[in-house]
Amino acid sequence: MTKSSDTFKGPTTASPLPVPLQALQAEHQLILRVLHYLDAPIEDFATNAQHHVPIIRAYLDFSQHYTDRFHHAKEEEVLFSYFDSRESIITAMQADHVLGRKWIHTATEALIVGDHQTVAMCLRSYRNMLTQHIQTEHAQLFPWIFHRLTHAQIEEIGMRFAAIDTHFQNEKKHFEDWANRLANPDALTR
C-alpha cells in the first residue's frame, strides 16, 4: 500500500518532472525536430517525389523503429501499465499510437507502389496528429501521471526505461545520429 508521503504532489516551478518523464520529453524533442526538418520534403513530395524518396524512406524507418518500437514501447509497455487502461487519457494516447501506426503503414505501402499523393497525405496527417499528441502528453498526461506515481514507482519506471534503452542501444544511436545529421542535409548522403 502506498503511503501518502511516498506520492508525488505534482510538478511545480521548483520541482521538475522526474527523470523518466524528462527522458520521454527529450525523445519527444528529437521526434519533433525530425518532423520539423521533414516539413518541406513532405509538402513537396506529391509533386517532386523522386528527389525526396530517400529521406521519406529513412523517415518511415525512423518512425517505425525509434518513435514506435523504442519510444512508444516505453509509454505503452511501461508507463501506461501503472494505470487502469480504461482511463480516458490513457485510451486517448493509445488510440493516437494506433492511428499513427496506420498512417505510417499506409504511407509505407503507398511508397512501395508509387502512390505519392497518399504518402504525402498520410505523412501530413501523421505529422499533425503526432505534434498535437506530444503537446497533449506534455501539458496533460505527464502532469496527470506525476500526481499519481509514488517515488518507488518512478524509480522502477526509470529502471525499466534503462532496460529498454539498453535493448535498443544500437538502433537508438543510429536514429539519433541520423536525426542530428538532418540539420545538415549534405551529411545525409555520407
N, C-alpha and C positions, 0 to 999 in steps of 0.2 A: 504494500500500500504506500502510495506517495505521501510524504509529509508536505504540508503546505509550505514549509520553509525551503523545501527542495524544488519548488516550482518557480520558474522564471516569472517575473511580474510583467514582462514586456519591454520592448525597446524604448529607450529614451534617448535624448541627445547625448547623454553622458554614457549610455550603455549600448554599444553597437550590437548587432546580431551576433550570435555565437559563430565560431569558426566554420562549422559545417555549412551553415547558411551563407556565410561570406564566400565560401568556395563555390557554391552554386551561383551566387551573384557574379563572381569572376568568370565562370563559364558562360553565363548569360552575356557578359560584356564581349567576350570573344565571338559568340554566336551573332550578336548584334553588329559587331564590327564587320564580320564576313558578309552579313546581309547588306550593310551599307556599301561595301565595295562592289557588290553584285547588282546594285540598283541599275546602273547603265546597261550592263550586259543583258539583264532580264528584260528591260524595257525595249532594247534594240533587237532582241533575239528573234522575234517573229519575222522581221524584215532583213536581218543580217546574220542568220543563224550560223553559217559556216565559220565565220570569224570567232564566234563565241562558243562553239560546241565544246572545245577542251575545258574552258573554265566552268561551263554549266555541268559537264560530266563530273568534274572534280568537286563542284559544289554538291551535287546529288550524293556523291560518295561521302563527303563531309557530313551532310545532313543525316544520312543513314547510319554512319558509324559514330561520329562524335556527338552530334545532337541527340540522336535517338538511342543507340545501343549503349553509349557511355553516360551521357548526361541524364537522359530520361530514366535510365536504369537506377540511378541514384534516387531520383524522385519517386518512381513507381515502386521499385523493389525495396527501398529502404525507408525513405521519409514518409510516404503515404501509409506504410504498413503500421505506423504508430497510431493511426486514426481509423475511425469507422469509415469504411469505403462508401457509405451512403451519405456522408456529409456533403452538402451541396458544393462546397468549394473544391473538395477532392474530386467529385464526379465531373465537375466542370473542367478541371485541369486535365483529368484523364481523357475526357471527350476531345479536348483540343489535341492531345497527343495522338489519339486515334485518327482524327481528321487530318492532322499533319502527315501522318504516315500514308494516308490515302492519297494526298496531293503529291507527295514525293514519289510514291509508287506509280501513280498515273503519269507524272512528268517523265519518269524513267522509261516507262513503256512507250510513251509518245516520242521520246528522243530516239529510241531504237527504230521506230517506223518512220521517222522524219516528219512528224506532225508538230511543227514548230509553234503554231498558234496555241495548241494545247499545252505544250511545255511552258510557254510564256504565261498563259492564263493560270496554270497550276502554281508556278513559282511566284507570281504576283499574289495570288490568294494565300499561299503558304507564308510569304514574307509578311503580309499584312496581319494575318492571324498570329504568327509567332511573335511579332513585335508587340501586339496587344496582350498576348498571353504572358510574355515576360513582364510587362508593366503590371499586369494583374498579380503575378506572383510576388513582385517586389512590394507593391502597395497593399495587397490584401492577404495573400497566402502566407508569406513569411511572418508578418506580424501575428497573424492568427495562430500559426504553428508555435511561434515563440512564446505565446501566452499559455500554451498547453503542455509543453515538454518539461520534464524535470532535468536537473543537472546530469543525473545518471543517464537519462535517455539521450541527451545531447552528446555526452561522451561516447556512448555506444554508437550513435549515428556517425560520429567522427571516425571511429574505428572501422565501421562498415564502409564508409566512403573511402577510407585509405585502402581497404582491401580491393575495392573496385578500381581505384587509381592504379594499384599495383598490377591487377589483372590486365588492364588496358594500357599499361605504361607505354609500350611501343607505338600503338595506334594513337594514343593521346598526344605523344610528342610529334609524331608525323603530322597530324592535323593541326596542332598548334603552330608548328613550323610553317606549314602551308598557309595558314591564316595570317601569320606575320609577314609572309612574302607578298601577300595581296597588296600591301601598301606600295610595293614596287613591282608593277606588272611585268617588267622585263625579267625579273628574277624568277617568275613562274615557269619560264621556258628552260631554266637551268636545271 
